Amino acid sequence: MNTRPGEKKKKRVRIVAKKVQLKYAAMLAGILLFPLIITQVYVIGLLEGLITEAVSNAAAQRIQAFQLHILIFGLLYIAGVSVISLWVTNKIAGPLYRLEQDALNFSRKPDLNFRFRFRKKDEFQGVAAALNAMLERIKKEYGEDSSG
């Protein structure tokens, strides 16, 4: 994206509609983390029982090392889920934020030549097309009457 002289380059925003995006990211992360937490608690409890019954120190140390590996991979999983949930919700919250901003701009300065626009890969291109068709219809129905 080239900018013209004197024009500032737009900074890409990772979290657009913070309230909405963080709410849905937390819901998605919670859904993905719930089975992990249940599994972690079950396996660690099971291994804890084996440690108390273990007769050799070597076996007990191996089980404790295994518990540590489970904990580390669980934390890595949580970090990965957090990043992925923010990315997924950005794909939804980004276009919704743009739609909200365009609607606010239109309400402040109504112009029947205005068109809603989304990037090609945005999820809500159909919404933009429907809104643009609505504006075109309004322009045809009422725009001609007000100019004549």
C-alpha positions in Angstrom: 0.0 0.0 0.0 1.7 3.2 -1.2 1.1 6.5 0.5 1.1 9.8 -1.2 3.6 12.5 -0.2 2.5 14.1 3.1 0.1 11.3 3.8 0.7 9.2 6.9 0.9 5.4 6.5 -1.9 3.7 8.5 -0.7 1.6 11.3 -2.3 -1.9 11.3 -4.3 -2.5 14.4 -4.3 -6.0 15.9 -7.1 -5.5 18.3 -9.8 -3.4 16.7 -12.9 -3.5 18.8 -11.3 -4.4 22.1 -14.5 -5.1 24.1 -16.0 -7.3 21.4 -12.8 -9.0 20.3 -11.5 -9.8 23.8 -15.0 -11.1 24.8 -15.1 -13.6 22.0 -11.4 -14.5 22.2 -12.0 -15.4 25.9 -15.0 -17.5 25.0 -13.1 -19.3 22.3 -10.1 -19.8 24.5 -12.3 -21.1 27.3 -14.0 -23.6 25.0 -10.6 -24.9 23.9 -9.0 -24.8 27.3 -11.7 -26.6 29.2 -10.8 -30.1 28.0 -7.1 -29.4 28.5 -7.7 -28.4 32.2 -9.9 -31.5 32.9 -7.3 -33.7 31.3 -4.4 -32.1 33.1 -6.1 -32.5 36.5 -7.0 -36.1 35.8 -3.5 -37.1 34.5 -1.6 -35.3 37.3 -3.9 -36.8 39.9 -3.5 -40.3 38.4 0.3 -39.9 38.3 0.4 -38.6 41.9 -1.3 -41.8 43.0 1.3 -43.8 41.1 4.1 -41.9 42.7 2.9 -42.8 46.2 2.7 -46.4 45.2 6.0 -46.5 43.4 8.6 -48.5 45.1 11.7 -47.2 43.3 13.0 -43.6 43.4 13.8 -43.8 39.7 10.2 -44.5 38.7 9.0 -41.7 41.0 11.5 -39.3 39.4 10.4 -40.3 35.9 6.7 -39.8 36.8 7.5 -36.3 38.2 9.4 -35.4 35.1 6.4 -36.5 33.0 4.2 -34.3 35.1 6.4 -31.4 34.5 6.3 -32.1 30.7 2.5 -32.2 30.8 2.4 -28.9 32.6 4.9 -27.2 30.2 3.0 -28.4 27.1 -0.2 -27.4 28.7 1.1 -23.8 29.2 2.4 -23.8 25.6 -1.1 -24.9 24.5 -2.7 -22.1 26.5 -0.4 -19.6 24.9 -1.1 -20.9 21.4 -4.8 -21.0 22.0 -4.7 -17.4 23.2 -2.9 -16.2 20.1 -5.1 -18.2 17.7 -8.3 -17.0 19.4 -7.2 -13.3 19.1 -6.4 -14.0 15.4 -9.7 -15.7 14.7 -11.7 -13.0 16.5 -9.8 -10.3 14.6 -11.1 -11.8 11.4 -14.6 -11.2 12.7 -14.2 -8.0 14.9 -12.2 -6.2 12.2 -14.9 -6.1 9.6 -17.5 -5.4 12.2 -15.5 -2.5 13.5 -15.1 -1.1 9.9 -18.8 -1.5 9.4 -19.5 0.4 12.6 -17.1 3.2 11.6 -18.5 3.5 8.1 -22.1 3.6 9.5 -21.1 6.3 12.0 -19.4 8.3 9.3 -22.4 8.0 7.0 -24.8 9.1 9.9 -22.6 12.2 10.5 -22.4 13.1 6.9 -25.1 11.4 4.8 -24.1 11.0 1.2 -26.0 8.6 -1.1 -22.8 8.1 -3.2 -21.1 6.6 -0.1 -20.3 2.9 -0.4 -19.4 0.4 2.4 -16.1 -1.4 1.6 -14.4 -4.4 2.9 -11.1 -6.1 1.9 -11.5 -9.0 -0.5 -10.9 -11.6 2.3 -13.1 -10.1 4.9 -15.9 -12.3 6.2 -18.7 -9.7 5.8 -18.4 -8.8 2.1 -22.0 -9.9 1.6 -23.2 -7.4 4.3 -21.3 -4.6 2.5 -22.8 -5.6 -0.8 -26.3 -5.6 0.7 -25.8 -2.2 2.3 -24.4 -0.8 -0.9 -27.4 -2.2 -2.9 -29.7 -0.6 -0.3 -28.0 2.8 -0.7 -28.2 2.5 -4.5 -31.9 1.8 -4.2 -32.5 4.7 -1.9 -30.5 6.9 -4.2 -32.7 5.8 -7.2 -35.9 6.2 -5.3 -35.4 9.3 -3.3 -32.2 10.9 -4.6 -33.8 11.9 -7.9 -36.9 13.4 -6.2 -34.8 15.6 -3.9 -32.7 17.0 -6.8 -35.6 17.9 -9.0 
